[in-house]
Every structure is written in C-alpha cells, then in structure tokens.
Amino acid sequence: MLKEIKTAIQKKQIVTIRLNNGDIMQGIPDACTDRVTMRSVYGPVWVPLDEIKHVSRLIKFERKKDPVRI
C-alpha cells in the first residue's frame, strides 16, 4: 500500500483510497509520512496511514501519434 502511494507521488498519478470506515477518496497525493497529503476536488486532504484499507492508482497511457500514411 505504501509503495503504491509513493509511486503515485513520484509519477503524479491519481489515487483512489478506500478507508476502514468505507469512505472513498480520490486525488493526487503530495506527500506521505505518517499520513497522506492529497489534493482533491474538495481541497487539500490529510489521511492517516492507519485509516487506509486499500489504494488504487490511475495510470494514464499516452498514445503515440501514428505517422501520416499516404
């Protein structure tokens, strides 16, 4: 779980975090110490690591442009 958060921080990826109480949060993590600091649509959020049950990362694939074919 911690590895996924740190990877998302390095690559500036969006994460979805499921908390122990069932709440789901989504945003871009900024820092991870004893808690995760995230930027979400509602503003900055701080989530303690011991409250996180599951982490998912959204990985964007950039599509290469096809060469012009004649």
MIKOLDREN-165395 format. One record per atom (N, C-alpha, C, O, CB): residue in one letter; x, y, z. Coordinates in steps of 0.1 Angstrom, whole numbers, plus 2048, in hexadecimal, padded with zeros to 3 digits. Glycine has a CB too. Example, Ala and Ser with C-alpha at 12.3 -4.5 7.8 and 13.67 -1.06 7.14 Angstrom:
a8847C784E;a87B7D384E;a8847DF84E;a88E7DF855;a8717D385A;s8807EA847;s8897F5847;s88180084F;s88680B850;s88D7FA839;
This chain:
m8087F4800;m800800800;m80980D800;m8068167F8;m7F780080C;l81280D809;l81B81980A;l82381A7FD;l8268267F8;l825817816;k82780F7F7;k82F8107EA;k8268167DF;k82C81E7D7;k8338017E6;e81A8127DF;e8118187D4;e80F8277D6;e80F82E7CC;e8038117D5;i80E82C7E2;i80D83A7E5;i8198417E1;i81984C7DA;i80983C7F4;k82583C7E5;k8328427E1;k8348437D2;k83984D7CD;k83D83B7E8;t8308387CB;t8318387BC;t8288427B6;t82C8497AD;t82E82A7B7;a81C8447BB;a81284D7B6;a81785C7B9;a8158647B0;a80584C7BD;i81E85E7C4;i82486B7C7;i82F86E7BC;i82F8797B7;i82A86C7D5;q8388657BA;q8428677B0;q83D86A7A2;q84387279B;q84C85B7B0;k83386279E;k82E863790;k82286D78F;k81C86E784;k82A85678B;k81E87379A;k81387D79A;k806876795;k7FF87C78C;k816889792;q80386A79A;q7F7863796;q7EC86579F;q7EE8687AB;q7FB854794;i7E086379A;i7D48647A3;i7D28567AA;i7D484C7A5;i7C786779A;v7CF8577B7;v7CC84B7BF;v7BE84C7C5;v7B88567C7;v7D784A7CB;t7B98407C6;t7AC83E7CD;t7AF8367DA;t7B582C7DA;t7A28367C4;i7AB83C7E5;i7AE8367F2;i7A18327F9;i79883A7FA;i7B68407FB;r7A18257FD;r795821805;r799820813;r7A381A817;r791812800;l79182681C;l79482782A;l78E81C832;l78581582C;l78F835830;n79281983E;n78D80F846;n77E810849;n77780684A;n79480E853;n77981D849;n76B81F84C;n76281E83F;n756820840;n76982D852;g76881B833;g761819827;g76182581E;g75D824812;g75381682A;d765831823;d76683D81B;d77183B810;d77A834811;d76A849823;i76E842804;i7778417F9;i77C84F7F6;i7738587F5;i77183A7ED;m7898517F4;m78E85F7F1;m79685D7E4;m79D8537E1;m7978647FC;q7978687DC;q79E8687D0;q7A68757CE;q7A08807D1;q7958657C3;g7B38747CA;g7BA8807C8;g7C987D7C4;g7CC8717C1;g7BA8897D5;i7D18877C4;i7DF8867C1;i7E78877CE;i7E78927D4;i7E48907B6;p7EE87D7D2;p7F687E7DE;p8028877DD;p8098877D2;p7FA8707E3;d80588E7E7;d8118987E7;d81C8937F0;d8288947EC;d80D8A57EC;a81988D7FB;a823889805;a81D87D80D;a81187B80E;a82789480E;c827875812;c82386981A;c82D868826;c838864823;c82285D812;t82886A832;t83086883E;t82885E846;t827852843;t834875846;d823863852;d81985B859;d80B85D854;d802856859;d81A85E868;r80A86684B;r7FD868844;r7FF86C836;r80A870832;r7F587384B;v7F586B82D;v7F686E81F;v7F087C81E;v7E587E822;v7EF863816;t7F7885817;t7F1892813;t7ED891805;t7F588D7FC;t7FC89D816;m7E1894802;m7DB8937F5;m7D48A07F0;m7CE8A77F8;m7D18887F4;r7D58A37E3;r7CD8AD7DD;r7C18A77D7;r7C289E7CE;r7D68B67D3;s7B58AB7DB;s7A98A67D6;s7A08B17D0;s7A48BD7D2;s7A189D7E0;v7958AE7CB;v78C8B87C6;v7868C17D1;v7818CC7CF;v7808B27BE;y7878BC7DD;y7828C37E9;y78D8CB7F0;y78A8D17FA;y77C8B97F3;g7998CA7EB;g7A48D17F1;g7AE8C77F7;g7AD8BB7F4;g79F8DB7FC;p7B88CC7FF;p7C28C3805;p7BB8BA80F;p7B38BE817;p7CD8CB80B;v7C08AE810;v7BB8A4819;v7C789D81F;v7D089A819;v7B1899812;w7C689A82C;w7D0892833;w7C9885839;w7BF886840;w7D689A83F;v7CF87A835;v7CA86D839;v7D5865840;v7DF86283B;v7C586582C;p7D286184D;p7DC859854;p7DD84B84E;p7D3845849;p7D8857863;l7EA84684D;l7EC839847;l7E482E84D;l7E0825846;l7FB836847;d7E382E85A;d7DC823861;d7CD82385E;d7C6819862;d7DE824870;e7C782D857;e7B982D854;e7B7828845;e7AB827841;e7B383B855;i7C282683E;i7C1822830;i7C081282F;i7C880B835;i7CD827828;k7B580E828;k7B47FF826;k7B97FB818;k7BF7F0817;k7A57FC827;h7B780380E;h7BB7FF800;h7BF80B7F8;h7B98167F9;h7B07F77F9;v7C980A7EF;v7CD8157E6;v7CD8107D8;v7D28057D5;v7DB81A7EA;s7C78177CF;s7C88157C0;s7CE8217B9;s7CA82C7BD;s7BA8117BB;r7D681E7AF;r7DC8297A7;r7D582979A;r7D281F794;r7EB8287A6;l7D3835794;l7CF837787;l7DB83A77E;l7E2844780;l7C4843785;i7DE831775;i7E983276C;i7E583675E;i7DD82F758;i7F182576C;k7EA84275A;k7E684774C;k7F1842742;k7FD843745;k7E585674C;f7EC83D737;f7F583972C;f7F4844722;f7E984871D;f7F182B727;e7FF84971E;e800853713;e80084C706;e809843704;e80B85D715;r7F88506FD;r7F784A6F0;r8018516E7;r80185D6E6;r7E984A6EB;k8098496E0;k81284F6D6;k80A8526CA;k80184A6C6;k81E8456D3;k80D85D6C3;k8068606B7;k80B8576AC;k8178556AA;k80986F6B4;d8028536A4;d80584A699;d80B85368E;d80785E68B;d7F9843693;p81584E687;p81B85667C;p811857671;p80884E66F;p82884F677;v81286266A;v80886465F;v80B85A654;v81685964F;v809873659;r801853650;r802849645;r7FB84E639;r7F0853639;r7FC83B649;i80284C62E;i7FD851621;i7FA845618;i7F584760D;i80785A619;
